[in-house]
Amino acid sequence: MRGIHWFRNDLRLRDNTALNALVARAEEWLPVFVLDPRILSGPHSGEARTRFLLDCLDRLRRDLEKRGVPLLVREGLPDKVLPKLLHETGAQLLSFNEDVTPFARNRDARVCRAVERSGGRVVSCLDHVIFRSSEIQSKSGGAYSIYSPYRKTWWGKWEQEPRLPVKLGRLPPPIPGFSGDGIPDPRQFGVETGECDIPTGGEAAARRRLDQFLETTAARYHEDRDRPDLDGTSRMSPYLRFGAISVRQCFQRAEQAMDAHPALEQGVSKWLDELIWREFYSAILEEHPRVLRENYRREYDAVVWNDDPKGFAAWCEGRTGFPIVDAGMRQLRATGWMHNRVRMIVASFLTKDLLVDWREGERFFFERLVDGDPASNNGGWQWAASVGTDAQPYFRIFNPFAQGKRWDPQGRYVRQWVPELRDVPDRHVHAPWESGLLCDYPPPIVDHAERRELALARFTRARRDGARK
């Protein structure tokens, strides 16, 4: 039997569930990646993410070529491209790993129908997360809406049924008569190549980064992860986003590291909790696809958001006059990434100080983030806006000055991204107007105390009005 593996967000050879399933069945095979214009050139695209994706794809091509297998790259709609490719190659089987977004599920359903109409068969597998939403259910039988009980049930399932990486079997020979295709230049999709400093893509880089984290940073992760002035996080999110490494590999390596070095346990356990947050948000999106457009908590549908294009533009450009906010937004624009603590701070500022709809921020993040994942991005924004699952209570509003002083105490992070403040003393760097020094930095665009009271009033009113309906 001949088979085709359709690579998507699984740009690796090791521990690739659907690829393993194909290898076990096919006598000859070919890999393909489909350049879908709706993703690379549409509202789902993003400059940093597109560049990182193409880099991962190019490194996958090289890994395949070392094994004598060409990577086919086709452009078009998958439900048109893939049945045609099956016909051209004489393949009867198509394999791919599943995704949970509404767009992906609709696309994949069309592909399955088209392949089956043409006489082919499809093998689709769970791969992007360890457990699907239906496997982690509350006692009432539904999906969890609060992380803590989800986490407890998740760990119970893992202890009973750990899903460890599976070694890739020997690859069958490629279907003869086909040569590999080049990876397109990002500029083909309107992406410039010099504006954003993205990480190196690919499976080898993902494994190196994980090893570096476990050997150095992980021991203090539980203490340093909220400090943007330190390299205290794993920076694995872009690799997990595109499947350059599997989440199962991350769990296995982390548990091996803890077994070998018990002093790592506290830090590594906290990091694994963050990976379970990723599973939680994926489950929420799978169970409630409406959250991509709507508040998870409907009682907040009555919140009145501001139409504030000037404030939104200042936020996007990192010139709000709140140093920790501006540092985060400038880091995002320059690198396609932002420290997670700062993501929470800037999201709180947009939704609670500027009172701009969270969907505006979610969209901007998704356009800019190299690790932009629909489920995690949406979950994080709804949490910060107090409208989602397990949300930050609406009455707990981040004070950006206090957050900056707490998590960037010497102002190193702020000075890195807001060089206008490089000469301001540490004690004033998060409130530079207090220093009396003249610098080319804008004053705060809003009064935080006033906006906090306004936000409280609007959310209280929305809850009251929602309860009356």
BELCORZI-V844871 format. One record per backbone hydrogen bond with DSSP energy under -1.0 kcal/mol. NH is the residue of the N-H (numbers start at 1). CO is the residue of the C=O. If there is no record, write none. Layout:
NH_CO + NH_CO
//
This chain:
3_28 + 4_93 + 5_30 + 6_95 + 7_32 + 11_242 + 12_10 + 20_16 + 21_17 + 22_18 + 23_19 + 24_20 + 25_22 + 26_22 + 27_1 + 28_1 + 29_173 + 30_3 + 32_5 + 33_72 + 35_74 + 36_34 + 39_36 + 40_36 + 41_37 + 45_42 + 50_46 + 51_47 + 52_48 + 53_49 + 54_50 + 55_51 + 56_52 + 57_53 + 58_54 + 59_55 + 60_56 + 61_57 + 62_58 + 63_59 + 64_60 + 65_61 + 66_62 + 67_64 + 68_65 + 69_64 + 72_31 + 74_33 + 76_35 + 80_77 + 81_77 + 82_78 + 84_80 + 85_81 + 86_82 + 87_83 + 88_84 + 89_85 + 90_86 + 91_86 + 92_2 + 93_2 + 94_121 + 95_4 + 96_123 + 98_125 + 105_101 + 106_102 + 107_103 + 108_104 + 109_105 + 110_106 + 111_107 + 112_108 + 113_109 + 114_110 + 115_111 + 116_112 + 117_113 + 118_114 + 119_116 + 120_115 + 121_92 + 123_94 + 125_96 + 135_132 + 136_133 + 138_142 + 141_138 + 150_146 + 151_147 + 152_148 + 153_149 + 154_150 + 155_151 + 156_152 + 157_153 + 158_154 + 159_155 + 160_156 + 161_157 + 175_29 + 181_71 + 188_185 + 189_186 + 190_187 + 191_186 + 197_334 + 198_196 + 206_202 + 207_203 + 208_204 + 209_205 + 210_206 + 211_207 + 212_208 + 213_209 + 214_210 + 215_211 + 216_212 + 218_213 + 220_217 + 221_218 + 223_220 + 224_220 + 225_221 + 227_224 + 230_227 + 232_230 + 240_236 + 241_237 + 242_238 + 244_239 + 250_246 + 251_247 + 252_248 + 253_249 + 254_250 + 255_251 + 256_252 + 257_253 + 258_254 + 259_255 + 260_256 + 261_257 + 264_261 + 265_262 + 268_264 + 269_265 + 270_266 + 271_267 + 272_268 + 273_269 + 274_270 + 275_271 + 276_272 + 277_273 + 278_274 + 279_275 + 280_276 + 281_277 + 282_278 + 283_279 + 284_280 + 285_281 + 286_282 + 287_283 + 288_284 + 291_288 + 292_289 + 293_290 + 294_290 + 297_387 + 300_297 + 301_298 + 303_300 + 306_355 + 312_308 + 313_309 + 314_310 + 315_311 + 316_312 + 317_313 + 319_314 + 326_322 + 327_323 + 328_324 + 329_325 + 330_326 + 331_327 + 332_328 + 333_329 + 334_330 + 335_331 + 336_332 + 343_339 + 344_340 + 345_341 + 346_342 + 347_343 + 348_344 + 349_345 + 350_346 + 351_347 + 352_348 + 353_349 + 354_349 + 356_350 + 360_357 + 362_358 + 363_359 + 364_360 + 365_361 + 366_362 + 367_363 + 368_364 + 369_365 + 370_336 + 377_373 + 378_374 + 379_375 + 380_376 + 381_377 + 382_378 + 383_379 + 384_380 + 385_381 + 386_383 + 387_382 + 388_382 + 392_383 + 396_393 + 403_399 + 404_400 + 405_401 + 406_402 + 407_403 + 408_404 + 411_408 + 415_411 + 416_412 + 417_413 + 418_414 + 421_418 + 422_419 + 424_421 + 428_425 + 429_425 + 431_428 + 434_431 + 435_432 + 441_439 + 445_320 + 451_447 + 452_448 + 453_449 + 454_450 + 455_451 + 456_452 + 457_453 + 458_454 + 459_455 + 460_456 + 461_457 + 462_458 + 463_459 + 464_460 + 465_461 + 466_462 + 467_463 + 468_464
//
